[in-house]
Structures are given as C-alpha cells and as structure tokens.
Amino acid sequence: MSIRTGAEYIDSLRGRDLKVYLFGEEIDDPVEHPIIRPSINAVAETYDLAVREEELATAKSSLSGRRVNRFLHIAESADDLVMQNRMQRKLGQNTGTCFQRCVGMDALNSLHSVTYEIDEKHHTAYHKRFLDFVGMVQEGNEVIGGAMTDPKGDRSKGPAEQADPDLFTHVVDTDEKGVYVSGAKAHQTGCINSHWIIIMPTIRLTDVDRDYAIVGAFRADAPGITYIYGRQSCDTRSMEEGDIDAGNAKFGGQEALIILDRVFIPWERVFMHGEWEFASMLVERFTCYHRRSYVCKTGLGDVLIGAAATIADYNGVPRVSHIKDKLVEMTHLNETIYASGVASSFQAQKMKSGVYLNDDMLAQTCKHNVTRFPYELGRLAQDIAGGLMVTLPSERDFRNPETGPLLRKYLAGRKGVDVENRMRILRLIENMTMGRNAVGYLTESMHGAGSPQAQRIQIQRQAQFIYKKNLAKNLAGIDDPEEPRENSEYFKRVFKILGE
C-alpha cells in the first residue's frame, strides 16, 4: 500500500529487522528512541507537506501519469528543478533541520542519465532496470537513501591500493541471482529512516578498480547491514524531561555509518557493475544536482533569522540600528545562497536520457556560498542573542519551586514577554548554531556534497580564464588573443556530458 501521510510513513518503519547501535548498545526500536525520533519526524514532514501543498511537493510522473512525491520525481524540465529548490526551502523552514531526502532525489536524477549512457556504450540493460525501480518506489512512495561516501582510508591511494579492500565498498562475489557487496558508507544522512539504500562509487575509478564500480539498490533492512549511529552535539538533551533545553524538540537530523557484510543485490537492482569509466560521470552529475540542493539551508536560515529577530524583540532592542543592520546582513547572505541555487536549476540542460541537469558552475557557486554564509549567519545570531544563550540554566532549574521564581525574576526581558518564551528562543538559537541541529546547518554545510576545495577545483576548471582574458584584450585594443591550452579538454568533456 502506498504511503501517504507522515503518520503512515512512521508506521512503515516499525517492526523492521534493523541492526542499529547507539552509545554501544543495540537499539530494539529505533522508531521510539528519543534521540532518533526527531529525525524520523523531519522525514515525516516531507509526506505531510505533499498532502498540504500538492503543487509544491508533488509532480506528475511520466512513468505512471500520476502525481508522485517530488523527492521521487525525475526532473523533466528546468521548472521541475526550480520546484525542488522551492520545496527544499519550505521544508527547511518547517523543520529547522535536515529532512534527509535530498540525497536520494539527486541520486535518482543522476542515475537516470548515467544508466542511459552506459547502455548506449556497452549495450547493457541498466536504464530499463532503473526505470522499473523508480516506478516501484514511486508507487509505494518510499524513501530512498543515497549512499556515496566511502571511508576512503589512505587518501593518497585508490580503492584497489588500500591495505584493507573494505575501505571502499566493492563486489566480493556474484552468482546467477545477483552480486554481494562488502565495505562501508560513512556520514549517511537519514539512512536508518530510509526504505531503500542505493550505493554508488565515491570517486573517479581506474581499470584496476572494476570491483568498486558498483551501483545497486537494496532494502535498508537487508541481511548483512549494521548501522552505527553518529553522535551529535547536545544529543542527550532529547532524553531529558521537558522540551526547552533541546531547542528544537520535534525535529532533528541523522547520520550513521553503514557497515555492509556480503549484502546481496539482485541483478534487477544492479545499475552499474564494472563500468569503471562511468564512475566519474556519476560523481560529477550527482554533485552537480546535490550542490545546488543546498538551498535547503536557506530554509534553516529563515528560521535562524526569525529567531534572532525574536530575541532582539524580547530583549527590547528591535529598533536599534546595529541590530537591524545585522538582520539585513543575515537576510542578504541567505538570499544569495538561494539565488545561486535557483539560477543553477533555471539554467538546466536536457540530457540524452530526457532528464534535466542543472548548471554546474552555478551549483558549485551555490555550495561554496553554503560553506561560508551559514557560519556568518550563526555568528550574527549569537551576537544578537547575547551570552545568556550559553549560560542559561536548565529547564529543571526553571521548574524547581525554589529556583524557578528566581529565574523568572532575574531573566526577564522586555515587559510583557514571558520569561519561558525568552528561554525557548535562546535554546533554539543554541540548537542551530552549536547544538544538535548545528550538525546539519554548519558542519554539513561545510563538508556535505564535498568540501570547499572540491567546489573550488570545479569552479577553476570552468572559469574560462583564457576566454575572459581575450574579452578584456579585445576591449583594450590588444591584438594577441591567447590560444586555448590543454585545459580545454575539460570543457570538451563538459560539453559531452551535457549532450552537446
């Protein structure tokens, strides 16, 4: 039966045979664990938004002719990609955290074109298998977890050169039914909250890395999988009584290490097997989609700006000039991220498979902005909030019959403001800038979809300095245009990727 609402999604996660470890213990029921449940609630909101705002969060699938969740839709126009960005910002506003489905969405869209082009060269049947899989998950309205990042081991060596072959996920056996994979996937967002996991190569491969050129889908509760839950700053506050100290008690993010021990993937769920030369194409297209997907952080930025404006009001200083200037600066930075992401989507090109791929240079620019601007937004929010954000006593002290009245007396702000509300907004700012949801808003902004240097390399490759120098020389009346050098091979490859 197809999942429709957030409540139905949560029910779909119950009773699965998952091996999940947290704080050194195996978790019997991840759905009801107080640390894990906020991340499940965040995914549930992606379902409820689709019910409330169908035009925003669903799209008509060309595979079935029915409306499907936009996270499972193959982008058939630039407008589809822009609508993804609009949905992502809205969900960031609604949850104040990572809602964990962007990786799966971007994996589906990148695999659409890559499987098509593998088939074109090798006469394989990956694209048909892939479309069958997409149709199935659209029908069930299930969550896809995209798993690309490997532990990598010694970064100076390739997959086949590692002392331990399992430091990159690889095929260890095959039979007439399918393949068996071992290894691990690190920093996996929302993996325990997914129904399906799609594994993909994480870097460019060579001929000796054929066993590492594997793309396939399997159930999140398939035999042979162990999940080790990642810690987050202040995460145990979710296990305490009350809801103030958590800052955002309802919603949170999730990362885990996935250990794969001979996990079976049937042939009908295998979408790459040994075609090592297409690994770099897949990585580049996935990161192109995913780096402009970081407009989701502007939704979180909207929440943080609202929190900073609220605490300024509670403190009685909303009209002070430097406070207003800081809020304007926060808004400027936030909208700059959104502008570059939406511009990337708007300038999408149609691939040979029919899917649309957003502009790569603007995607890199969007993500590079994200590696910087949320940190400045966080700094400005902390500046406006004041030191009480990190010296505030606990909710238990606030509820204590002796200390509570003292706190209400001495932590009062502007007349007419409830002291508890002042505490709550301070805890939210703490949560987003140094607490649990700072994981998704700050560090994930730095390293998710590749570290800052990865974007700088791509920006440099596409900067077209020779072309731009010739523009300047032409206007300056200089008659010695430069000839393109060897780096022009990169642009030939880019044009080939775009199907031009």
MILOGU-654766 format. One line per 4 residues: number of its first residue (from 0); for each residue x, y, z of C-alpha. Coordinates in steps of 0.25 Angstrom, whole numbers, m for minus. Layout:
<nudrens>
NUM> X Y Z  ...
</nudrens>
This chain:
<nudrens>
0> 0 0 0  5 14 m4  10 23 8  2 36 8
4> 4 43 21  15 45 31  8 36 41  7 25 31
8> 22 27 28  25 26 43  17 13 43  24 7 31
12> 37 8 39  32 m1 51  35 m16 52  47 m16 43
16> 59 m25 45  70 m14 46  83 m15 54  85 m1 60
20> 96 2 70  95 15 78  104 18 91  110 4 90
24> 96 m3 91  87 m9 80  74 m2 79  62 m10 80
28> 52 0 74  59 12 66  45 18 64  42 21 78
32> 57 24 83  56 39 88  69 42 80  65 36 67
36> 51 40 67  53 55 64  60 51 51  48 42 47
40> 39 53 50  47 62 40  45 52 29  30 50 32
44> 29 65 29  32 62 15  20 54 14  11 63 21
48> 15 75 12  12 67 0  m2 66 5  m4 80 9
52> 3 87 m3  2 77 m14  6 86 m25  19 89 m18
56> 23 76 m12  18 66 m23  19 65 m38  13 57 m50
60> 21 45 m53  23 42 m68  25 27 m63  11 25 m57
64> 4 38 m61  1 40 m46  5 51 m37  17 46 m28
68> 25 52 m17  35 61 m23  46 54 m16  44 42 m25
72> 41 50 m38  51 50 m50  53 65 m54  47 67 m67
76> 49 82 m69  57 93 m62  44 97 m55  44 83 m48
80> 58 86 m43  53 100 m38  41 94 m31  51 84 m24
84> 58 96 m18  45 103 m14  41 91 m7  54 89 0
88> 54 103 5  40 101 10  44 88 18  56 95 24
92> 46 106 29  37 95 34  47 87 41  59 95 45
96> 68 83 41  72 73 31  60 66 25  69 55 19
100> 63 52 5  71 61 m4  82 51 m6  72 40 m11
104> 65 50 m20  79 55 m26  83 40 m27  71 37 m35
108> 73 48 m45  87 46 m47  86 31 m50  75 34 m60
112> 85 39 m70  97 31 m66  90 18 m67  85 22 m81
116> 99 25 m86  105 13 m80  95 5 m88  98 13 m100
120> 113 9 m100  112 m5 m94  98 m10 m99  94 m13 m85
124> 80 m12 m79  83 m3 m67  73 8 m71  61 m1 m72
128> 64 m7 m59  66 7 m53  53 12 m58  46 m1 m53
132> 52 2 m39  47 17 m40  33 13 m44  33 3 m32
136> 37 13 m21  28 24 m27  16 14 m26  20 11 m11
140> 24 26 m8  36 21 m1  49 28 4  62 26 m4
144> 75 27 4  87 31 m6  100 25 m1  112 30 m8
148> 123 34 2  133 23 6  142 23 18  154 24 8
152> 165 20 17  179 25 12  174 37 3  187 36 m5
156> 183 23 m10  172 18 m19  161 7 m15  169 m5 m21
160> 182 0 m14  177 1 0  182 m9 11  168 m13 14
164> 159 m14 2  147 m11 10  150 3 12  143 5 m1
168> 130 m2 m4  132 m13 m14  127 m26 m20  132 m39 m13
172> 124 m49 m20  114 m52 m31  104 m63 m35  93 m65 m45
176> 84 m57 m35  92 m45 m33  104 m38 m26  109 m38 m12
180> 116 m25 m6  124 m22 6  130 m9 11  124 3 18
184> 117 16 15  120 28 24  113 40 29  100 34 23
188> 88 44 25  75 38 28  79 24 25  72 17 36
192> 60 25 33  60 20 18  53 9 12  63 7 1
196> 78 9 0  85 12 m13  100 10 m13  109 18 m23
200> 124 20 m25  130 31 m18  142 35 m27  148 34 m41
204> 152 20 m43  162 13 m52  162 m1 m59  168 m8 m46
208> 156 m3 m38  145 m10 m46  140 m17 m34  138 m4 m28
212> 129 1 m39  116 m4 m34  103 3 m33  91 m4 m27
216> 79 m3 m18  75 m12 m6  65 m11 5  70 m3 17
220> 67 m15 26  75 m25 17  83 m36 23  97 m33 26
224> 95 m18 29  100 m11 42  97 3 46  105 11 56
228> 98 24 59  106 36 59  107 45 71  102 60 71
232> 105 71 80  95 72 91  88 60 86  85 54 100
236> 76 66 103  66 59 95  66 48 106  63 58 117
240> 50 62 123  43 75 117  45 81 103  52 94 105
244> 67 90 106  66 82 93  64 95 86  56 88 75
248> 50 76 82  42 71 70  51 71 58  66 67 57
252> 75 61 46  82 47 45  95 42 41  101 28 43
256> 112 19 38  107 7 29  115 m6 30  112 m16 19
260> 116 m30 20  113 m38 8  100 m31 5  92 m37 m6
264> 87 m28 m18  79 m36 m29  82 m33 m43  69 m26 m45
268> 74 m15 m35  88 m14 m41  90 m1 m49  105 m2 m51
272> 115 m14 m50  129 m12 m54  127 0 m64  138 8 m56
276> 140 19 m67  126 24 m63  129 26 m48  134 40 m50
280> 122 44 m59  113 39 m48  120 46 m37  120 59 m45
284> 106 59 m48  101 55 m34  110 66 m28  104 76 m39
288> 90 73 m34  93 72 m20  102 84 m18  90 93 m23
292> 81 85 m14  88 92 m2  78 103 m4  71 95 7
296> 80 103 17  73 115 13  60 110 20  68 108 32
300> 74 122 30  60 127 30  57 121 44  70 126 50
304> 68 140 45  54 139 51  60 134 64  70 146 64
308> 59 156 61  50 150 72  61 150 83  64 165 79
312> 49 168 81  49 160 94  62 168 99  55 181 96
316> 65 185 84  58 182 71  59 196 66  74 198 70
320> 81 202 57  93 191 58  82 180 61  74 184 49
324> 87 184 40  91 170 45  78 165 42  79 171 28
328> 92 165 26  87 151 30  76 153 20  85 157 9
332> 94 145 11  83 135 12  76 140 m1  90 140 m8
336> 90 125 m6  76 123 m11  79 132 m23  91 123 m28
340> 84 110 m25  71 114 m33  79 120 m44  86 107 m46
344> 73 100 m47  67 110 m56  79 109 m66  77 94 m67
348> 80 86 m80  73 74 m85  81 61 m85  81 50 m95
352> 72 41 m86  62 52 m85  65 57 m70  69 71 m68
356> 83 74 m62  85 88 m55  96 98 m58  109 92 m52
360> 117 105 m49  105 112 m42  103 99 m34  118 100 m29
364> 116 114 m26  103 111 m18  110 101 m10  123 109 m8
368> 114 120 m2  108 110 7  121 106 12  123 120 18
372> 110 128 19  103 119 30  115 121 39  113 136 38
376> 98 135 40  101 127 52  111 137 57  102 149 55
380> 90 141 62  99 139 74  104 153 74  89 158 75
384> 85 147 85  96 151 95  103 142 105  91 137 112
388> 90 127 101  101 119 106  99 121 121  85 119 122
392> 81 109 134  74 97 131  59 95 129  59 86 142
396> 64 99 150  53 107 143  43 97 148  48 96 162
400> 39 103 172  51 110 179  60 114 167  49 115 157
404> 43 128 163  57 134 163  60 131 149  47 137 145
408> 50 150 153  65 151 148  64 146 134  52 155 130
412> 54 163 117  44 174 111  32 176 119  21 167 115
416> 30 156 110  28 142 116  42 138 122  39 124 117
420> 38 129 103  51 136 104  58 123 109  51 115 97
424> 56 125 86  70 125 92  71 110 93  66 110 78
428> 78 119 74  87 110 82  82 97 76  84 103 62
432> 98 109 64  105 100 73  95 89 78  89 77 71
436> 84 84 58  97 91 56  101 78 50  92 80 38
440> 93 95 38  108 97 39  117 85 38  109 78 28
444> 109 92 20  124 91 20  126 76 16  113 71 11
448> 114 68 m4  129 71 m4  138 80 4  140 95 0
452> 153 91 m8  144 81 m17  136 93 m21  148 102 m24
456> 154 92 m33  141 91 m41  140 106 m41  154 107 m46
460> 152 97 m57  140 104 m62  145 118 m60  149 120 m75
464> 161 130 m72  166 130 m86  153 133 m92  151 145 m82
468> 165 150 m84  162 151 m99  149 158 m96  158 168 m88
472> 169 169 m98  158 172 m109  152 184 m102  166 189 m98
476> 171 189 m113  181 178 m110  183 169 m123  189 156 m117
480> 178 146 m114  182 134 m106  180 120 m112  173 110 m103
484> 183 101 m96  182 87 m91  171 90 m80  161 92 m91
488> 160 77 m91  152 79 m78  142 87 m86  141 77 m97
492> 137 67 m86  127 76 m80  120 78 m94  120 63 m96
496> 113 61 m82  103 71 m86  100 64 m99  104 76 m108
</nudrens>
